C-alpha cells in the first residue's frame, strides 16, 4: 500500500488547538506529507501541554476544540487528500477529580463498576491496606496534614457526594462512612441507608444501586437551605485543626476505600500500577476485553467514521500482554475499516497502519506476530545517528571524560548502577509486588515453599539488573523463542552475581517466568504463574526506561549525541554494513514502520545530535580545547557571587556536559556579544541543566533537590554566557560550535536524505524543516514559527544555491520538500521497491553510504558522504570532488547495454548523469559504475532517479 507516504507530527495543547492545525493543512500539503500525526487528542488534564495524562477516553479534549474542531480539521485534510494518524495511550490514565473513572473507584472501592479498569492489588500483606488503595498525595506526613486543617470536608453538588478537598485534589467520601454525619445533620433516613450499604465485593451490584439512590436523594435533601446549613455545621466538627476534629476526621478516613499518605511512601508501598514512577498516572487493565472496548470506544468510532487513518500506540511495553493487545486491536481496526464510508481519497489506506512505540536493543527485533506495521522509529534514529559517528573519536573523548570526571566511560556500567538504584528507590513498590507474586508461586508447591521472599528478592534483583532489553513477552504458552537468548543472557550474568544458594533460586525463576508454559499447569498454579510473569515483565520495562534514559543517559557524557531515547549508548559508532542490515531487515519485515530523527521525547534535537556527532571527527582537538576551557573557567569560578563564595562549584562531570550542550545547541545566528540573545539562550540551558542534574540523581534529585548545588551550576552557566568574566570562555566555545556547525548541518542533511528514502514511512517532527537545535522537553515543544516556514516554502528553493547560506535553515526545508515530492511522484518505488546496498570501492570507500531502490522500471540510487566534516571550508557545504580520487560505486543491472546506458537524473540538482557500463565479470549482467567525484560535484549528497517507462 502506498497511501501513507509521509507524516508530520504536531503537538497539540491549549496554545495550539485543532483549529490552529487547520491553518497549516495547506502548508503541509504543499510540503508533501500525506498525513498529520497528532499527539493524543482525547480529554486530558486541564492545561496539559502534551496529552499523555488522559482523564476521559470517551471524548475529544475540549481545550483542543472538541469534536467540532476535529471535524473541521478532518474536512480540511480530506479536501487536500490528506489524513490523520492518531496517537493513543492505552496504558494509563491520570488520576484526580477530573477523571470520572478514578473518582468512582475512590468512592466505591472494589465495588465500583470501574474498579477492574485499574491495575489495583486489593489484597496485600499490610492490614492497613487490605481492601484499600494507597493514595500517596499528601505534601507532608499523614499526621501533620490531618491536624493542619488542609483537609476540608464539603459537598460536591455536581457529583452528588461529600468529599475532602485538599489543594487541587478531591477525595470522595464513601457513602457507607457517612452515617454519623448525616444523622447529626438530621437526615435520619439517609443515615440509615448509609449504615445498611453492603461492604463486600460480592455484593457490588446491590452496593452500586444503593449508592446511586443515595446520591440522588442526598442532592434533593441538600437543595434546601436548612439542610445545607445543618450539614455545614456538622462538617465543621470534622476539620482537623482541633484535637477533637482531627480524631473525628481520622476515624472517617479509616472507613474509606483509600488510605491517604505522604507522597514519599508511594515508591515503597503503592499497591496499584502506575506509569514508571509517576504516581499521578494509573495503569489501566486494557488486557480485559470490556476495558479494552471502553478505552477505545471513541477511537473506534472515529476510525469507522473515516476520520482516523492509523494509530500510534504509546508505551506498548507497559501493557500486561502487548501481543494479545495488538492482535485484538488489529482485528477490531480491520473490522471497522471494512465499514468506513467509500472515498476517493488516495490517502485513505485499505489497511490502517498500527505503529507501536517500542524501544529495541541493537540485537532485538520487534515480534512479527503482533499484527502491527512496525515501530515509531527509535531504532532508525539510533542507527542513522551511530552511522554519523567517527569511531576514531571514541578513545580521545572517552579518555577526556574519565580523566576529568572521574566516572567510567563504559555506559554499561552506568546502566547497571542505575538499575540497582531504581529497584531500591523509585520502583521499590513495583519490585516488591513482583516478589509477592513470585512468592505466591513458590508456596503453591511443597518443593519450592522454602524459597523465602528474601531469597527471591536477592535473585530477582540480579536478574532484573542484568536484563539487556525492556522486557520479554511470555504468556500462557511460555517464553517466545525469539526472547529466549535475551533472557538466558541476563540469567547467565545474574548467576555470576549471586552466592551458590541464589543460583537455585534463579533456576526456579527461569521456569516460573516463562521457561515452563503456565498453560501446562492446573489452577490455581497457572494463574499464579501468569500473574508473576506479568508483574516481572511490567517491572523490567520501567526499570530499563528509568535506568537508561532517565539516569545513565544523564550520568555518562563521553558524547551526548549517543545517548537519547531508544539509543544503544554503549555503541559509539555503526558501520555502513550494519546500517544496511537494519534497512534490509525493516524492508523485509516491517516496510511501513515509521522513520524518525526527532520526537516529543528526545533529549536533544536532531540537529544538536548531528552537530555533536561531528565532534567525533575532531575528537583529539576537542579534548585539548576542553582541557584549556577548564583552565579558563577558573576566573569564572572565582568571580564574587554569594554562591561561589560558599565554596560550591560545578563538578567536572557537569561542567563537561555543559560544554557539550553549548557546542551542540549554540544557535547559528547567536554572537558571543549579543547580550539579549545570550540571556535567552542561558534561560534554555539552565532549564536543561536543572533537569539533567535531577535526572542523574547524583548531586540533586527530583524528590530531594539540592538547591545549593543547582544554584551554583546556574550561577556558573549564567556567568559563562552573560558576564564579562565569562567572555573569553564563551568566545572559545562559540568558535568551536561554529567550526563544527557546517559538519553538523551536513550530517543533518544526510540523515534527512536517508530518512526519506530508506524502507519505511518518514516522519517530520513539527518545525524540524529548519535546524532543530532544541533540548529536552519542554524545550522541544516550544512554539513553531510556521508562518516563516510557509513563506520560505513558497519561494524559490534551488538546493545548490541555498546550501551557500545554509545557516538560515532554508536548505534543510528545501531538501525535505524535494524528497517529499519524490515520494509523491514515485510512491510505489519508495513504499515497495527493493533495497540493495551499494558498496564503494577505493581509498575513501568507508566515507560513503549508498543504496539502490527498484520497483518495476523505476529505480533510484542514494549516495551520502559521511565523516567529511573536517573538509568543509568557508560558508558552503561543498567538498572538492578531487578528494574522492578513484573511489567509485558499482552495481549490476540485469538489463541490456542499451537500457544500461540510459541517463539518470540527479533529483537534487536537476542534472543528468550517464554511468559507465560494461559486461560483468560473471557474464550474466551489465555492470554500472561511477566515481564519487562525478556524483558529488555540487553537494556531498546525491539522489539519482530513473524511470525506464517514462522520462528520467
N, C-alpha and C positions, 0 to 999 in steps of 0.2 A: 504493500500500500504506500502511496506517495502523498497522501493528503496532508500529513503532518510534516512540513518541511523544516520549520524553524520556529522557536518560541522567543518571546521577550518577557522576562519576569518583572512583575510590578508588585511593590509592597504597598498594600492598602492600609489606611488608618484614618482617623477623623480629619487629618490635614490633607489627605489625598484620597478622595472618595471615588465611587464608581462613576459618578458624573464627570469627575476630573479625567478619568481614563477615557471617557467618550471623546474628549477633545484631542486625544492622542491617537485615535484609531487611524485617521488619515495618514499621519506621520509613520506609524508602524507599518501600514500597508505599503507606503512609498518606500520605506526602508527595505521591505521584502520579507518580513516574517509572516507566517501563516496563522499563528495563534498567540494570543496573550496568555501568559502563565501567571495566574493570580495567587497571591498569598491567601491564607484562609479567609473566607467570606462569611462564614456562619457567625452568629452572635457571639461576641467575646466581651470581656470585661470593659466597663466604661473607660474610654480614652486609651484602649490598648493600642500600642504602636506597632504590633506585629500580627495579632490574631491567633496566636498559638495558645491563648488562655481562654478557650471557648467556654461559654456558660449555658448555651442552649442550641443543640444541633438541629432544632426544628425550624429555625428562621434565619434569614439573611440579616446581617448586622445592621440595625437601624442607623448607627453612626456612619456607616458607609453609604447610606441612601436607601437601604432596604431593598425589597424585591422589585419595587417600581424602578429604581435606578439600575438594578441589574438588568431588568427588561430593556431599558433604554440602551445600555451598553451592548447587549446581545443583538439588538436590532441594528445598531451601528456596525458591529463586527460583521454580521451576516451580509449587510449591504456592501461591504468591501471584500466579500468572500473570505472572511476570516472566522476563527472560532476561539473557544475559551478552554484552557486546561485549568482545572481547579485543584488546589492544594487542600487536603482534608487531614484531620487529626483524630484518628480513631482510638489512640492510646490513652488519652486523658482529657479531663475537663477541669476547669478552675473551680475551686471551692468558694463558698461565700454566699451572701444573701442574694446575689444576682442569679444564682444557679438554682432553679426550682427543684431539680432532682436532688441535689445535695441537701437543700433545706428540708425536704420531705424525709430524708434519711435521719437528719438530726432530730426531727420532730417525732418520728415513729420507730427509729432504730431498725432492728432486724425485721420488724413487722411491715416496714414501708414497702410499697409496691416498687420502689426504685432501689431497695437495698441490694438486690442482686446485680445492679448495674455497676457497682463499685467493688473493687477487689479488697474486701474487708475481712480480716480474720477475727471473727466474733468470739472465738474460743482460744484464749491464751492462758498460760500458767498464772499470770498476775491476777489475783482475785478482784483487784480494783478495776480491772479492765474486762473481765469476763462478761460478754454480752454488751460491751460498751466500746465506743471509739475514743481513741486519744485525740484530743484537739490541742496540739502544742502551738497556740496562737497568742498566748499572753506575753506581754512585754517584760514581766518580772515573775518571780515565783508565785505559785498559786496563792499561798498565804498572804503575801504582800498585796496582790491585786484584789483578793477577796475583801480585805479590810480598807482598801483605798477609796471605795465609793465609785470606782470607774465602771463597775458592772451595774448598769441601770435597768431595772425591770420596767417594761412598758407594754402597751397593747398595740399591735400592728393591725390596723383595721383592714388594710388591703389583703393581708394574708389570713386574717381571722385567727391570729394566735397571740398568746402572751409570749414575750421574748425578753432576752437580756441584750442590751445594746452596749457594745464595748468598742469605742472608737469607730472604725469602719465596719466592724463585724456585727452580725445579728444572729443570736443563738436562740432558736425557738424552744420554748419550754413544753415538754411532753404533757399531753392532756391529763394523763393519769397522775401527774405530780401536782395538779392544781387544786385538789380538793380543799385543803385548808385555806387557801387564798380565796377561793370562790365562796366558801362557807362564811368566812369573815366579812366578805363584801355583801352578804345577804342573798347570794344566788344558790340556795339550797338544792334546787333541782339539778343544776349544772354540777354542783359538788358531788351529788350522789352518782351522777353519770360518770364523773371522773373516777370516783372510787371503784366503780363497777367495771371499768375497762380491763380486758384481759391483758396479761403481760407476756404470755408465752408466744414464741414464733409460730407454734402450731395453730394458734387462734388468730392469725394475722388478718384474715378476711373480716372476722367479726370486729376486731380492733379497728380496722380501717373504716368500717361502716360507722362505728361509734364515734370515732374522731371526726369524721366528715359531718355527722349530725351535730356534734358539739360545736364545731367551728361556725356552722350556720347559726345555731342558737346563741352562741356567745356574741356574735355580731349583732343579732337582734336585741339581745339584752343590753348591750353597751350603746345602743342607739339612743338610749335615754340619758339625760344629763345626770340624773340621780345615781344611776349605776356607774357612770364614768367617775363621778365624784367619790363614790364608795370604794371603787376599785383603786383609784389613785391613793386614797387614804391608807388602804391595806398595803399597797406596794411600797409605800414609804418605810414600812416596818421591815422590808427585805433589802434595804440598802446597807451595804457593808461598812459604812463609815461610823457605825456604833458597834460595840461588842454584841449586843443582842441581835442587831440587824445582820452582822456577819455570821452569827450562829444560825439564824433562820435561812440566810442565803446559802450557806454551806449545806444545810440539810436538804434544801430544794435542789441544789446541784447534784447531790448524791443520788437523786432519783431520776436523773436524765440518762438518755441513751449514749451520752458522750461524757468524757471527763476533760474539763479544761485544765491546761497545763502550761508551764513556762515553755517558751519556744525552743529552748535549748534541749528539752527532753526528747524532741522528735527524732533525732538521729539515733537514740538508744532504744526507745520503747514504742515507736509508732507501730500500730497494728493494721495499717492499710497501705496498699501500694501507692507510690507517688511517682512522678516523673523525675528520675535521677534523685537529687537530694532536695528538690523543690517541694516543700510541704504544702504549698498552696495549689498544687496541681495533682489531682487524684486519679489514679489508674482506673480505667474502665474495662469491664469484662466483656469485651467485644467478641470473645470466643463463644458466648452463649447466643444461640440463634435469635432470641427475642431482643436481646440487647443490640446485636448486630443490625437488626432491622430498625430499631428505634434510633440508633446513632446515625444511620444512613438514610433515613426516610426522606429528608428534604433533598439530599444529593441525588437520590434515585429519581425523585420527581423531576428534577432539573435535567437529568440525563434523558429520561423518557420524553420530556418536552422538546428536546433537541437543543437545549441551551448550553450544555456542557459536553465537550468533545473528548475529554480524557481526564484522568485523575493522577495526582501525585500523592503518595501515601507517606505521611510523616512518621518517622521513628518506628518503622515496622518491627524492629528488633525488641521493642518494648512489649509486644503482644505475647500472650501465652502460647499461641500457635500460629506463627506467621504463615506457614504453608497452608493450613486449613483456612485461615482468614482470606488469603489471596485467592485461593481456588473458589471459595464461596463468593467472593467479590466478583471474580471473573464470570462466574455463572450468572450472577444477577445482572451485571452490566451487559453481557451479551443478550440476555433475555430482554432487557429494557431497550437495547439498541434496535432490536427487531421491531419494536413498537413505535420508534421515532417517526415523526411526520416526514413524508417524502420531501426531498430538497434537491435542488440543482447545484448546491454549493460544492465546489471541488474540495473545500477544506473539511467537509464532513466525512470523517473516516468510517469505513464499513466496520472495522474492528476498533473499538475505542481503546486507546492505549492506557495501561496501568503501569505507572513507574513508582518504584519504591525507594525511599531514602534509606540507603544501606551503606555502611562503612565496610569495605572489603580489605583484608590484608593482602599483601602482594601475591601470596601463593594461594589465595582463596578465590573461589568462584561463586557467583550467585547461582543458587539452585535453579535448575531448568524445568522443574515440575510444579512450579507455583502458578503458572498461567499468567505471569506478568511479562511486560515488554522490556524490562531492564531496570537499571538503577538510575539515579538522578544525576550521575556524572562525577562523583567524587573520585572514582578510580581513574577516569580520564584526566581529571585535573591534576592528580598526583603524577601520572605518567608523563604528561607533557611538561610539567614543571621539572621533574627529575631529568628529563631529556635536555633541558637548558643548562644544567649544572655541569661545569667542567670538573671531572674527577681530580685533576691536578691541584685544585684549590682546597681539597678537603684537609690535607695534612697541615698546611700553614694556618688555616683557620681553626682547626681543632687544637693545634698547639697553642695558638693565641688564647683561645677560650680557657683551656685547662690551666695554663700557666698564670693567667691574670685572675681568673675567677676562683680558682681552687676547686672547681667542680669537675666531674667527669665529662669527657666528650662523648661518652658512649650513651646514646639515647636509651638503649635497652635497660641500662642500669637505673637511669632516672625513672623509667616506667615501672620497674619492679618496686622501687622505693615508694612511688606514688600509689601503686596498687595496695601495698601494705597499709599505707596511711588511710586510704579510703575505707578499707574493711574495719579499721579500728576507730573511725571517726564519723565521717559524713554518711556512710552507708552501713553503719553498725546494725541498725534495726533490720535492714534487709538481710544482712549476713546472719543475724540471729534467727530470723524467720526461716531461712534455708536450713539452718542447723536443726530447728524444731521439726521441720518436715522430714529430714533425713533420720532423725532420732525416732520418729514415729515408724519409719520403715524398719529400723533396727530392732525395735521391741516387738515387732509383729512376728518374729521368728525366734525360737529358742537358740538357734545357732549364732545369732547376732545381737541378742538382747544385752550382752555385756559391753557392747560398744557404747560408751557413755557420750554424753553431749560434749564433754571436754575433749575426748579423743577425736570425735568428728570435727570439732571446731579447729583443732590443730591441723588435721589432714586437709580439711576443706580449704582453710586459709592458703596453704601452699599450692593447692590445685588452682584456685582462682587467681592467685598472684602470677602463676606461670602461664595463664591462658593467653595465647597469642592472637586470638580472634575475638570478635564481640560475643559470639555465642554459637552453640550448636542448635540443631533443630530436631532433637529426639522427640518421639511421640509414642503412641501405644505400640508401634511396631519396632521401637528401639531407635538406636542412633543411625542415621543415614550413612552409607558407605563413604560419601564424599566428606563427611565431618570427621570420620574416624582418625585420619592422620593428625588432625589438629588436636583432638582430644588426647591421643596417645603421646604426642609431643609434650603436651602440658603435664600429663601423668608421669612421664619419664623424668622431667625436670623436677616435679614435686617430690619424687622418690629420693632425689639427691638432697632434699632439704628437710627430711623428717628422720626421726630416730627409727630403728627397725620396727618397733611396735606400730608406728604410724603407717608403715608400708602395708600392713594387714588391713588397716582401715581404708587406705587408698584402693586396695583390691576390691573391697566392698563397695566403695563409692563408684568405681568404674562400672560395676554391674548394675547398681541401682540407678545410675544416671544415664541409662540407655544401652549399656553393654548387653543387657538382657532385655527383651521386649516385655514391657509391663502387661501387654495383652495376653501373654502366656501364663499369667498368674490369676488365681481366683480372687474374688473380692473378700475382704477389703484391701488386700495387698496390691492389687492392680491400681486402685485409686490412690493409695498411699504413694506408690512409686511415681505415678503420673504427677501427683502434687509436688513431690520432691524434684522431679525433672523440671517442672515449670518454675519452681522457686529458684533453682540453680540457674536456669537459662535466663531468667529475668534478673538475676544478680550479676552474672558476668558482663552483661551488656552495659549497665550503668557504671560498673567498676571500670570497664575499659574506657568509656567516654570521659568520666571524671578524672581518671588517672592519666590518660594520654592527652586528650585535647585540652582539658582544663587545669592540668597540673604540670606534667612533664613538659608540655609544649611551652610553658612559661618559665621553666627552670633550665632548659637547655638552650644555649644560644650560639652554637657553632655557626649556623647560618639560618636565620629565622624564616627564610623562604622555604625551607624544607620541613617546617612544622606548621601544618594547618589542618583543618578538619578533613579527615579521610586520608591524610598523607601517611606514608610509611617513612617516618622521620629518621629511622636508623639507616635508611638507604640514601646516601648523599647524591648520587648521580645514577642515571639509567642509560644503557646503551641504546643505539638505534635499533638493534635487533630485538631488544626487549620491548621497545615501543611498538614495533611492527607486530610482535607476537600478541600483544594486548589488543591491537586493532583487528588482527585476524580472528582472535577468539570472539570478540564482540560481534564481528561481521557474521560469524558462523552461528552464534548462539542468541545474541540479542541485537539484531541490526537496527532496532528502533529505540535503543537505550538513549538516554539524554547525555549530551556532551556539554560540560560547563567548565568555566575557569573562574567564575565568581558567583557567590551565593549570598543570601542574607545572613549566613552563619560564618562566613570566612573571617579569619583572624587578621588577614592582610589582603588588601585589594589585589586584583590580578596583576596590576602594573607595579605595585610595590614588590610583589614576589618576582616579577620579571626583572626588575632592576636589581634586586638583591641577588638573584641568580647570577647576574653578570659579575657580581663581586667574586664569584668563584674563578673568574678569568684573571682577576687581579689579587689572588689570594695572598701572596707574599708581600706585595706592595701595600695592600690594605692593612695587613697585620703590622707592618712597620709604621704606617700612618697612625694606627690606633695607639701604639706604644708612645708615640710623640704626643697624641691627644691626652693621654693620661698625665703626662708631664705638664702640658699646657693647662690642664684643668686645675692644677694646684692653686693658681692665683684665684680661680673662680671659687674653689672650695674655701679659701681663706678670707673671702670678702666678708665684711662686717654685717652679718644678719643675725638676728636672735637665734635662728635655727642652727646655723653653722657654729655660732659661739657656744652652743650647748654641747658641741663635740660630736654630733651625729652627722655623718655624711653618707652618701650612697655607697653601697657595697660595690666592689669591682664588677660583679656579675650584672648588676642592674645598670651600671654605667655602660658596660659593653653592649647590652641590649638596646639601651637608649641611642647609642651612636649608630647602630644598625638601622633602627627605625627612622632616625633623622635622615640618614643617607638614602634610605629606600622610599620614604614618603615626602621628601622635600619637594614642594610644588615647583613646576618648571619655571614659573614666572616670578618666584619669590627671591628678592635680593636680600643678602645679609644686612643691608642698610635700611630695609623697609620696616619701619617701626610698627606701623599698624598691621601689616601683613604678618610680621613675626609674632605679634601678640595674639593674633587669631590662631596662628599655627601652634603656638605654645598652649593655647586652650585645648586644642585637639590632642596634642601629645601628652599633656597632663592627664586627660581623661583616660587615654590608653594606658599610661603608666600606672595609675591607681588600680585599674582593672588587672593589669599584668602582675603587680605586686600581690594583690589579694588572691588571684588565681594560683600563683606559685606556692602560696601558703608557707613561705619560709620566713619572711620578715614581717608580713602582715597577713590578714585573713579577712574574709567577708564576715565571719562570725565574731571575730575579735580584732578589729582593725588596730594596727599600730600607728596611731595618728602622728606621733612624733617623727617616726621614720618616714612616713608618707610625706609629711611636711618638708622634711629635709630633702627628699628627692624632688619635690615640687619646686623648692627654692633653687636647687641646682639647675633643674631644667629651665625654669623661668629666667634665671640669671644667664645661662648659656645663650638663650635665644633672644633676650631683650636688653641685657645690661652692657655697659661699656666694657666691664671686666671680661665678659664672655665673647667679645668681638673677635679676637684672634682665633679662638677655637671655633666659633661659629663660621667664620670665613673659610677655615680649613675644611670643615665638614661640608660646607656648601660646595667648595671646589671639588671634593671627592664625589658628591652627589651628582654634580653636573658633568663630571668626567665619565661616570658610568651610565648617565641618563640615556645617551644615544644607544648604548648596548641594550639597556632595559627596554627602550622603545622598539628596537629591532626584535628582541625576544617577544614582546607583546604582539607585534605584527605576525611573527612566526606562529605563536600559539593561536592567534585568530585564524590564520590560514589553515592550520591543522584541525582546529575545532570545526571549521565549516566544511571540511572535505573528507574527514575521516568517517568510517562507518558509524552511524548514529544520527541523532537529531540534535543540532546545535541549539543552545540556549544563550541568550544575551541578557545579562543582568542589567537592570534599569540604570541608564546613564553611562554604562561602560562602553558606549560607542566612542566616547572620548577617553583620555587616560584616566584610569581608575586608581588613584593614589589614596584610597580610603584605608582606614584601620578597622579594628574590631567594632562590633555594634556598641553603641548606636551610630558610630561614625559612618559605617557603610550604609546607613539608611537615611542620610541627610537628603534634603530636597534636591531634586534634579532640575537643572535649567533646560527643560525640553524646548522652550521657545528658541534658544540659541541653536540647539541641535536641528530644529526644523529649518531654521534659516540657512545653516551651512549645507544641509542635505539638498535644499532647493538650488544651491549654487553649483557652478562647475566643479567637478571632482576628478581631475586628471591625476592619477596616483603619482606619476613620475614628476609632477610639479609640486604636489602637496608635501612630498617627503623632504623637500628642501627647506620647509619651515615646519618641521614635524612637531615642534614643541607645543603648538596650539591644539594638537589632538585631532585636527581635521583629517589627517591622513589615515588615522585608525577608523574613523567613521566611513571614509570613502572605501577602505578595504572591506569593512563589514558589508557595506551596501553592494559592492561589486560581487562579493561572494554570495550574498543572499539572492541577487539577481541571477547568478549562475544556477542556484538551486531551483529558482523559478523556471528557468528555461530548460533545465535538464533534471527534472525531479526523479525520474526512474534511475538515471545514472547514479545520482547521489544516494538514493534510498536503497537501490537493489544491486547496483554494479559491484562486480567482484573486486577484490583488493589484492594487489600484487606488489610486494616490496621491491624497490629498485635499488640494488646495491651499487655503490660507487666504486670506481677503481682509480688508483693513483695516489699521489702523495698527500692529498687533502681529503681522502675518502671519508674519514671519520667526522668531518665537519659539515656533513650534509645529510639530511633525511629526505628520502624521495619514495614515492609510490605511484602506482597507476590504478585507476578505477576504470572498469569497462562494463558496458551494458549494451548488447546488440552491436550496432555500428557506431555507438557513441563511446568516447573514452576521454580521459583526462590524465594528465601527469602533474603531480605536485612536487615541487622542489623547494627546500628551505635550508638556508645556511644556519649553522649553529656554532657557538664558541668563536665568533669572529668579532666580538665587541672591541677588542684592542686594536683592530684595524681601522675602525671608523675615525675619520678626521673631519674637522670643520663642522658645519651645520647640516650636512646631508647624511643620509643613511646608506650611502653608496660605498661599495668596495671595489677596488681596482680589479677588473676581470683577470688581469695577468696573475693575480695571486693564486688562482686555481691551477695554473700550469697545465699539465696534461690530464688532470683529474676529469673523469668522464662517467656518464651513466650509460648502461647498456640494458636493453630488454629485447625480448623476442616477440615477433608478430607472426601469426600463422597465415597472414595474407600474402599475396604475391608481390613481386617487386613494384608493380605499378601502384598498388594501394599503399605500399610501404613508403613510397616517395611523396605521397600527398602531404601538403603543408599542414602544420599545426598553428593554431592561433594562441598567442600569449594573452590570456584573458585580462591580465593586469596592466598591460601596456598597449595592447592592440596590434602589436607587430606580428608578423608571420615567421615561423621557424620551420625550416626543412631539415630533416635529420639525415645523417649518412646511413645508408642501408647496404647490407651485404648479406650473403648467404651464411647462415650459422655454421659453425664447425661440425654440427651434428647433421647438417644437410637436410633437415626437415622443416626449417622455418627461416624467416627473414630476421636478421638482427639489426635493430636500430640503435644508434648510439649518438651521443652529443657531448661535447666538452662543457664543463660547468661555466667556463669563461664565456661561451656563446649564450648560455641560458641566463646567466646572472650579470648581464651587462649594465642594466639600469637600476636594478634592485636586487638585494640578496634573497629575493623570493621569486618564484616563477610558477605559473599555472598554465600549462598547455592544454588546449581543448581541441578535439577533432570529432566531427560528425560526418562519417563517410556516406551517410544517406542524404546529406544536405550541405550547406555552407559550413566551413570550419569556424 
